Amino acid sequence: MTISHSGPVTRHHVGVRLSEIAIHHGTVYLAGQVGAPGESVAAQTRAVLVEVDRLLAAAGTDKTRILYAQIWLADMADFAEMNGVWDAWVAKG
């Protein structure tokens, strides 16, 4: 098997294990963001989205250019609460 690595990867906010931001061929990848335990799902979602906005701005982009988002919930019963915050934040269309 041959693996081709074309183009550089630019990393920002580099830590011991990972980078908060990695950019490859103009696509921005963010490390996973998590809410604070003990807070409501809505509060956790708002806090995570503030951090996503901050990281996207640091990468020179914003939420209007999101291609894919993966959201993990501990309990699907919290879906509507999380989605209410998500729907108010995410760019329309």
Secondary structure as a PSIPRED ss2 file (coil, helix, strand):
# PSIPRED VFORMAT (PSIPRED V4.0)

   1 M C   1.000  0.000  0.000
   2 T C   1.000  0.000  0.000
   3 I C   1.000  0.000  0.000
   4 S C   1.000  0.000  0.000
   5 H C   1.000  0.000  0.000
   6 S C   1.000  0.000  0.000
   7 G C   1.000  0.000  0.000
   8 P C   1.000  0.000  0.000
   9 V E   0.000  0.000  1.000
  10 T E   0.000  0.000  1.000
  11 R E   0.000  0.000  1.000
  12 H E   0.000  0.000  1.000
  13 H E   0.000  0.000  1.000
  14 V E   0.000  0.000  1.000
  15 G C   1.000  0.000  0.000
  16 V C   1.000  0.000  0.000
  17 R C   1.000  0.000  0.000
  18 L C   1.000  0.000  0.000
  19 S E   0.000  0.000  1.000
  20 E E   0.000  0.000  1.000
  21 I E   0.000  0.000  1.000
  22 A E   0.000  0.000  1.000
  23 I E   0.000  0.000  1.000
  24 H E   0.000  0.000  1.000
  25 H C   1.000  0.000  0.000
  26 G C   1.000  0.000  0.000
  27 T E   0.000  0.000  1.000
  28 V E   0.000  0.000  1.000
  29 Y E   0.000  0.000  1.000
  30 L E   0.000  0.000  1.000
  31 A C   1.000  0.000  0.000
  32 G C   1.000  0.000  0.000
  33 Q C   1.000  0.000  0.000
  34 V C   1.000  0.000  0.000
  35 G C   1.000  0.000  0.000
  36 A C   1.000  0.000  0.000
  37 P C   1.000  0.000  0.000
  38 G C   1.000  0.000  0.000
  39 E C   1.000  0.000  0.000
  40 S C   1.000  0.000  0.000
  41 V H   0.000  1.000  0.000
  42 A H   0.000  1.000  0.000
  43 A H   0.000  1.000  0.000
  44 Q H   0.000  1.000  0.000
  45 T H   0.000  1.000  0.000
  46 R H   0.000  1.000  0.000
  47 A H   0.000  1.000  0.000
  48 V H   0.000  1.000  0.000
  49 L H   0.000  1.000  0.000
  50 V H   0.000  1.000  0.000
  51 E H   0.000  1.000  0.000
  52 V H   0.000  1.000  0.000
  53 D H   0.000  1.000  0.000
  54 R H   0.000  1.000  0.000
  55 L H   0.000  1.000  0.000
  56 L H   0.000  1.000  0.000
  57 A H   0.000  1.000  0.000
  58 A H   0.000  1.000  0.000
  59 A C   1.000  0.000  0.000
  60 G C   1.000  0.000  0.000
  61 T C   1.000  0.000  0.000
  62 D C   1.000  0.000  0.000
  63 K H   0.000  1.000  0.000
  64 T H   0.000  1.000  0.000
  65 R H   0.000  1.000  0.000
  66 I C   1.000  0.000  0.000
  67 L C   1.000  0.000  0.000
  68 Y C   1.000  0.000  0.000
  69 A C   1.000  0.000  0.000
  70 Q C   1.000  0.000  0.000
  71 I C   1.000  0.000  0.000
  72 W C   1.000  0.000  0.000
  73 L C   1.000  0.000  0.000
  74 A C   1.000  0.000  0.000
  75 D C   1.000  0.000  0.000
  76 M H   0.000  1.000  0.000
  77 A H   0.000  1.000  0.000
  78 D H   0.000  1.000  0.000
  79 F H   0.000  1.000  0.000
  80 A H   0.000  1.000  0.000
  81 E H   0.000  1.000  0.000
  82 M H   0.000  1.000  0.000
  83 N H   0.000  1.000  0.000
  84 G H   0.000  1.000  0.000
  85 V H   0.000  1.000  0.000
  86 W H   0.000  1.000  0.000
  87 D H   0.000  1.000  0.000
  88 A H   0.000  1.000  0.000
  89 W H   0.000  1.000  0.000
  90 V C   1.000  0.000  0.000
  91 A C   1.000  0.000  0.000
  92 K C   1.000  0.000  0.000
  93 G C   1.000  0.000  0.000
